[in-house]
């Protein structure tokens, strides 16, 4: 099965969605799950059946390095 950006997130068979332990109780969080072909799907936890975005592991790794280096802190305020 091939997954493209914008597919319904609840259609991934056996998805094991994970979110941060820092997630707030009202569901404002991003969730991720590995895909069978090696990518990673990302969805909004408030809309579990909504569209999912698909990234390669290399793209996710580059993003995580940017997060760790505080490159996106200005986007969420102080």
Secondary structure by P-SEA (a helix, b strand, c coil): cccccccccccccccbbbbbccccccccbbbbbbcccbbbbbbcccccccbbbbbcaaaaaaaaaaaaaccccccccc
